[in-house]
Amino acid sequence: MSVYWGEKRFYSLDFYLKQTFGEKLYKIPLNGGMTCPNRDGTLGTRGCIFCSLGGSGGFGPDPALPVSEQIRQGKDIVRRKYTGRGYIAYFQVYTSTYAPVPYLRKIFTEAITHPDIRILSIATRPDCLGEDVLALLSELNQIKPVWVELGLQTSHEETARFIRRGYGLPVFEQAVKALRAAGIEVIVHLILGLPGEDSPQILETIHYLNQTDIQGVKLQLLHILEGTDLADYYRAHPFYILSMEEYITLLGKCISGLRPDIVIHRLTGDAPGHLLIEPAWSRGKHQVLNRLAACLKERDIWQGKEQL
């Protein structure tokens, strides 16, 4: 295992990219200016309980700009810390397939045909992947690799109702099946620390994902942000917030229980500092990742070891 994954002890995105594309690729957030069925009245108007007004795109560009200009600006921002020439175009904000297909074709094609873009990654909901959208994504996948990121957050239906996810597990499972039939890689977002979920329940979600045909996962620490319904709920009904050490221990369990071929794209996440209420310790992202690396080594934790 140490030969395969190096010192990280898990199948990291960095390792996957270097093995597959020969270099690290930097992700450029893009904004297609879309909304979400959980906000425009189709399913609701308040969004998921944890979602800020920026729709998980607090660091995203101006949607009024052409995609090529968004890419140029994104490259300028990372130029001082990234010397490579390959990038991932990441449509991040809200539900990035929630628009008419001709519009999606325009913005996605502009991104994927850019000479510096190696991968097109699209964050969306599994209930926003109609046959026409799937056909477009399959077509684009013949040009360059297309990834679709699905915000599952949890496999537990009771928690899903509490966070107002707006769809059930059968919808997610059908979306994964359809995407894989089109040859598209699937990355799933999970939130660790949701109210009412303990460590065994979170590991049940990990084991659930092991039974699905997914290629990547993002493990996201729950952030309580100003301006969200979760913030209002937390003030009215304070719930337990994981300490840094508790979160690191939980991450170790998730890593050891995760199927070894699933690429781990994220282990914590970022939150706009001016909006973050809790956990305050999450502002020190590098400290968390350094402590996790030490913990994995101290406890001899490897991805998939639980299954061996």
Protein Blocks (a to p, Z undefined) as FASTA:
>chain_A
ZZmnomnopacfklmmmmmnopacddddddehiacfklnomnmmnopfklcfklopambc
cfkbcfklmmmmmmmmmmmmocbfbdcdddfbhjfkbccfklmmmmmmmmmmpmkbmbdc
ddddfklccfklmmmmmmmmmmpccdddddekpacfklmmmnonopafklmmmmmmmmmm
nopacdddddehiehiafklmmmmmmmmmmpccfbdcdddddddehiaklmmmmmmccdd
ddfklmmmmmmmmmmmpcfklccfbfnbpcdfklpmbdfklmmmmlmmmmmmmmmmmnop
aehklmZZ
